[in-house]
Amino acid sequence: MATSAHKQASADRRETNRARGAARGYERVRARPIYAGRRYKINRRCIGRMMLFAPGAHPAELANFIGYCLAHNAERYGIQVHASLWMSDHHHTDVTDPDANLVPFKQQLHSVVARARNARLGRFDSVWSGDDPCDTGRSSDDESLMDLVYTLTNPVKAGLVKWSRQWPGFTTIGWRFGETRTFRRPDWFFDAAGDMPEEVSLTLVRPPIFPELDDDALYAKLMEAVRERELEIHRSMRRRGRRFMGLRKLARQRWSCVAKSVEERFTVAPKHAASSKGRVRVAIARDREWERKYAAARALLLAGKPAVFPAGTYWLRRFAGVSVAGQAP
């Protein structure tokens, strides 16, 4: 009986989705705009929620490896990193993409990290989940700041360490804006005779928010917000009678373990996030208009007629050489 009800619910959901798509008035568009200068919060989970990036007994080696890969690809694609923290089973990285290189940056970063991590762990399966990418953008300075707070306090929120600065894996907590740190090439994966540099450096770039504050004042504002969030989590933990895992247990955490927390299923990966639903609706409406223009240009291209695709077109611009409008909205 339950199975029949579930099948009917799935059929109803598919029918609703088909009707919604037909109401748009244009052919389905799977592409999404990649604009130069956009800010993103990049999230990526390990397959099956496995702890493939657990710090283990050698956290410094793992942190150097992640830092090296992140720094090398950020420099290669001109990505500005504002915050990054790699949990045992996922990572959060906040960036600005000045040259619309988000796609190759993510592809290369996640590819080399996966291959190297598999080599180190002696495994051969996928490292990353096949879920849709979740690269959300924020529309206000306050929300962008809280994105950084969320990234840096994630180990505290997960009940792993009491303070963000205690996280033994890779994290940019404590880095000041403009601070540069250097990472050495992991010789256990990269060939010393290859083309990978012996050292690479990563500079933490100030996000383009709160222009009235200088770098030190913005850093102080961020650290104050981090502290408030940590104390808020402490109060929540006490109310629920929970304790933090701590560094000793973290050191014994195996990469083959999986997260036990409940994960929401069958949801749509968001592209926009804001405390105001109105702002999200405006952003979604802007995306729908972009899709309409993209679909119209694609129809002209397939008909052999001159076509100009909207600004933000990525794949066809890079690999098919189509004409693209120059000014992003």
C-alpha positions as CSV (number, residue, x, y, z in Angstrom):
1,M,0.0,0.0,0.0
2,A,2.8,2.4,0.9
3,T,4.7,1.4,-2.2
4,S,1.7,2.2,-4.4
5,A,1.2,5.6,-2.7
6,H,4.9,6.4,-3.2
7,K,4.7,5.5,-6.9
8,Q,1.6,7.7,-7.3
9,A,3.3,10.6,-5.5
10,S,6.4,10.3,-7.8
11,A,4.1,10.2,-10.8
12,D,2.3,13.3,-9.6
13,R,5.6,15.1,-9.0
14,R,6.8,14.3,-12.5
15,E,3.5,15.5,-14.0
16,T,3.8,18.8,-12.0
17,N,7.3,19.3,-13.2
18,R,6.4,18.7,-16.8
19,A,3.5,21.2,-16.5
20,R,5.8,23.7,-14.9
21,G,8.4,23.3,-17.7
22,A,5.7,23.6,-20.5
23,A,4.4,26.8,-18.9
24,R,7.8,28.5,-19.5
25,G,7.3,28.7,-23.2
26,Y,10.8,27.7,-24.3
27,E,12.8,24.5,-24.6
28,R,14.5,23.3,-21.5
29,V,17.8,24.9,-20.7
30,R,20.3,22.9,-18.6
31,A,23.0,25.5,-18.8
32,R,23.5,28.2,-16.1
33,P,25.1,31.6,-16.4
34,I,28.7,32.0,-15.2
35,Y,29.4,35.7,-14.8
36,A,32.7,37.4,-14.3
37,G,33.1,38.9,-10.8
38,R,30.4,36.8,-9.1
39,R,30.9,35.6,-5.5
40,Y,30.2,31.9,-4.7
41,K,30.1,29.6,-1.7
42,I,31.3,26.3,-3.2
43,N,30.2,23.1,-1.4
44,R,31.1,19.5,-2.3
45,R,30.4,16.3,-0.4
46,C,32.2,13.0,-0.4
47,I,30.5,10.0,-1.9
48,G,28.3,8.2,0.6
49,R,29.2,10.9,3.1
50,M,32.5,9.0,3.8
51,M,35.1,10.6,6.0
52,L,37.7,10.7,3.2
53,F,39.3,13.9,4.5
54,A,39.4,13.0,8.1
55,P,42.5,14.7,9.6
56,G,43.5,11.4,11.3
57,A,46.9,11.1,12.9
58,H,48.7,13.3,10.4
59,P,46.6,16.5,10.1
60,A,49.5,18.7,9.1
61,E,50.2,16.6,6.0
62,L,46.5,16.7,4.9
63,A,46.3,20.5,5.5
64,N,49.4,21.1,3.4
65,F,48.1,18.9,0.6
66,I,44.7,20.7,0.5
67,G,46.4,24.1,0.8
68,Y,48.8,23.2,-2.1
69,C,46.0,22.1,-4.4
70,L,43.8,25.0,-3.5
71,A,46.6,27.6,-3.9
72,H,47.8,26.2,-7.2
73,N,44.4,26.1,-8.9
74,A,43.4,29.5,-7.4
75,E,46.5,31.0,-9.0
76,R,46.0,29.2,-12.3
77,Y,42.4,30.4,-12.8
78,G,42.6,33.8,-11.0
79,I,40.2,32.8,-8.3
80,Q,40.1,34.9,-5.1
81,V,39.7,32.8,-2.0
82,H,37.9,34.5,1.0
83,A,37.6,31.5,3.3
84,S,37.9,27.7,3.1
85,L,37.5,24.8,5.4
86,W,37.7,21.1,4.6
87,M,35.6,18.9,6.9
88,S,36.0,15.1,7.0
89,D,33.3,14.5,4.5
90,H,32.8,17.8,2.6
91,H,34.3,21.3,2.1
92,H,33.1,24.9,2.0
93,T,35.1,27.4,0.0
94,D,34.0,31.0,-0.4
95,V,35.4,32.7,-3.6
96,T,35.1,35.5,-6.1
97,D,35.5,34.6,-9.7
98,P,36.8,37.7,-11.5
99,D,37.3,36.0,-15.0
100,A,34.4,33.6,-15.1
101,N,36.7,30.6,-14.5
102,L,34.6,28.9,-11.8
103,V,33.9,25.7,-13.9
104,P,37.6,24.8,-14.7
105,F,38.7,25.8,-11.3
106,K,36.3,23.5,-9.6
107,Q,36.9,20.7,-12.0
108,Q,40.7,20.8,-11.7
109,L,40.7,21.3,-7.9
110,H,38.3,18.4,-7.2
111,S,39.9,16.1,-9.8
112,V,43.5,16.4,-8.5
113,V,42.3,16.3,-4.8
114,A,40.3,13.1,-5.5
115,R,43.1,11.3,-7.4
116,A,45.7,12.2,-4.8
117,R,43.5,11.3,-1.8
118,N,42.7,7.9,-3.4
119,A,46.5,7.3,-3.9
120,R,47.2,8.1,-0.3
121,L,44.4,6.0,1.1
122,G,45.0,3.1,-1.3
123,R,41.4,3.1,-2.7
124,F,40.1,3.3,-6.3
125,D,36.5,4.4,-6.1
126,S,34.9,7.9,-6.6
127,V,35.7,10.5,-4.0
128,W,33.0,13.0,-4.7
129,S,29.2,12.6,-4.6
130,G,27.4,12.9,-7.8
131,D,24.9,15.4,-6.4
132,D,24.3,18.6,-8.4
133,P,26.8,21.4,-7.6
134,C,25.7,23.8,-4.9
135,D,27.4,27.1,-5.5
136,T,25.2,29.7,-3.9
137,G,25.5,33.4,-4.2
138,R,24.6,36.0,-1.7
139,S,23.0,39.4,-2.4
140,S,24.0,41.5,0.6
141,D,27.1,42.3,2.6
142,D,25.7,41.0,5.9
143,E,24.7,37.6,4.3
144,S,28.1,37.3,2.6
145,L,29.8,37.9,6.0
146,M,27.7,35.2,7.6
147,D,28.6,32.8,4.7
148,L,32.2,33.2,5.9
149,V,31.1,32.6,9.5
150,Y,29.3,29.4,8.5
151,T,32.4,28.1,6.7
152,L,34.8,28.8,9.5
153,T,32.5,27.5,12.3
154,N,31.4,24.3,10.6
155,P,33.5,22.0,12.8
156,V,31.9,23.6,15.9
157,K,28.4,23.2,14.4
158,A,29.1,19.6,13.7
159,G,30.1,19.0,17.4
160,L,33.7,18.1,16.5
161,V,35.7,20.8,18.3
162,K,34.7,23.5,20.7
163,W,36.4,26.4,18.9
164,S,36.9,26.9,15.2
165,R,40.6,27.5,15.6
166,Q,41.1,23.9,17.0
167,W,40.1,22.2,13.7
168,P,43.2,20.2,12.7
169,G,42.3,19.9,9.0
170,F,42.7,22.6,6.4
171,T,41.1,25.9,7.4
172,T,41.6,29.6,6.9
173,I,40.5,30.5,10.4
174,G,43.0,33.0,11.8
175,W,44.2,34.2,8.4
176,R,44.0,37.9,8.1
177,F,42.9,39.4,4.8
178,G,45.9,39.9,2.6
179,E,47.9,37.3,4.6
180,T,49.9,34.8,2.4
181,R,50.8,31.3,3.4
182,T,53.0,28.9,1.5
183,F,52.5,25.1,0.9
184,R,55.1,22.6,-0.2
185,R,54.5,20.1,-3.0
186,P,53.4,16.7,-1.6
187,D,56.1,14.5,-2.9
188,W,54.1,11.4,-2.2
189,F,51.9,12.2,-5.1
190,F,53.4,14.8,-7.4
191,D,56.6,13.9,-9.4
192,A,59.5,16.2,-8.4
193,A,60.5,16.1,-12.1
194,G,57.1,17.2,-13.3
195,D,55.8,20.7,-13.9
196,M,54.2,21.2,-10.5
197,P,56.1,23.9,-8.5
198,E,58.0,23.0,-5.4
199,E,56.0,25.7,-3.4
200,V,52.9,27.6,-4.0
201,S,51.4,30.5,-2.0
202,L,47.8,31.4,-1.2
203,T,46.8,34.9,-0.3
204,L,43.5,35.3,1.5
205,V,41.6,38.0,-0.4
206,R,39.2,40.3,1.3
207,P,35.7,39.9,-0.1
208,P,34.2,43.0,-1.7
209,I,31.9,43.8,1.3
210,F,31.6,46.6,3.8
211,P,33.7,49.1,1.8
212,E,33.6,51.6,4.7
213,L,35.8,49.2,6.8
214,D,39.5,48.7,6.3
215,D,41.0,45.2,6.3
216,D,41.7,45.1,10.0
217,A,38.2,46.3,10.9
218,L,36.5,43.8,8.6
219,Y,38.6,41.0,10.1
220,A,37.7,42.1,13.6
221,K,34.0,42.1,12.6
222,L,34.3,38.6,11.1
223,M,36.1,37.2,14.2
224,E,33.4,38.8,16.5
225,A,30.7,37.1,14.4
226,V,32.6,33.8,14.6
227,R,32.8,34.1,18.4
228,E,29.1,34.8,18.7
229,R,28.2,31.9,16.5
230,E,30.5,29.6,18.5
231,L,28.9,30.6,21.8
232,E,25.5,30.2,20.3
233,I,26.4,26.6,19.4
234,H,27.8,26.0,22.9
235,R,24.5,27.0,24.4
236,S,22.6,24.7,22.0
237,M,24.9,21.8,22.8
238,R,24.3,22.2,26.5
239,R,20.6,22.3,26.1
240,R,20.7,19.0,24.2
241,G,23.1,17.4,26.6
242,R,25.7,16.9,23.9
243,R,29.5,17.0,24.1
244,F,32.1,17.9,21.5
245,M,34.1,15.0,20.0
246,G,37.5,16.6,20.7
247,L,40.9,16.1,19.1
248,R,41.7,12.7,20.5
249,K,38.7,11.1,19.0
250,L,39.2,13.0,15.8
251,A,42.7,11.6,15.5
252,R,41.1,8.1,15.6
253,Q,38.4,8.9,13.0
254,R,38.8,6.5,10.1
255,W,38.3,7.6,6.5
256,S,36.0,4.6,5.9
257,C,33.4,5.8,8.4
258,V,30.3,7.6,7.3
259,A,28.4,10.6,8.8
260,K,25.5,9.5,11.0
261,S,23.5,12.7,10.9
262,V,20.3,12.8,9.0
263,E,20.6,14.3,5.5
264,E,17.7,15.8,3.6
265,R,17.0,13.9,0.4
266,F,15.3,14.6,-3.0
267,T,15.9,18.4,-2.8
268,V,16.9,20.8,-5.5
269,A,20.5,22.2,-5.2
270,P,20.1,25.9,-4.6
271,K,21.8,28.5,-6.8
272,H,20.8,31.5,-4.7
273,A,20.5,32.0,-0.9
274,A,19.2,35.0,1.1
275,S,17.3,35.7,4.3
276,S,14.7,37.5,2.2
277,K,12.6,35.3,0.0
278,G,11.9,38.3,-2.2
279,R,15.6,38.5,-3.1
280,V,15.7,34.9,-4.0
281,R,12.6,35.3,-6.2
282,V,14.2,38.2,-8.0
283,A,17.4,36.2,-8.6
284,I,15.4,33.2,-9.9
285,A,13.4,35.4,-12.2
286,R,16.6,36.8,-13.6
287,D,17.8,33.3,-14.2
288,R,14.5,32.4,-16.0
289,E,15.0,35.5,-18.3
290,W,18.5,34.3,-19.0
291,E,17.3,30.8,-19.9
292,R,14.6,32.3,-22.2
293,K,17.3,34.3,-24.1
294,Y,19.6,31.3,-24.2
295,A,16.9,29.1,-25.6
296,A,16.0,31.6,-28.3
297,A,19.7,32.0,-29.3
298,R,20.1,28.2,-29.4
299,A,17.0,27.9,-31.6
300,L,18.5,30.4,-34.1
301,L,21.9,28.6,-34.0
302,L,20.3,25.3,-34.8
303,A,18.4,26.9,-37.6
304,G,21.6,28.1,-39.1
305,K,20.9,31.8,-38.4
306,P,23.1,34.4,-36.7
307,A,22.7,34.1,-32.9
308,V,24.0,36.1,-30.0
309,F,23.9,34.2,-26.6
310,P,23.3,36.1,-23.4
311,A,26.2,37.2,-21.2
312,G,27.2,34.4,-18.9
313,T,27.1,31.7,-21.5
314,Y,30.1,29.4,-20.7
315,W,30.4,26.1,-22.5
316,L,29.3,27.2,-26.0
317,R,31.5,30.3,-25.7
318,R,34.5,28.4,-24.7
319,F,34.2,25.2,-26.8
320,A,31.9,26.2,-29.7
321,G,33.0,29.8,-30.2
322,V,29.5,31.3,-30.4
323,S,28.9,35.0,-30.1
324,V,28.1,36.2,-26.6
325,A,26.7,39.5,-25.4
326,G,29.5,41.3,-23.6
327,Q,27.7,43.1,-20.7
328,A,26.5,41.0,-17.8
329,P,23.4,42.3,-16.0
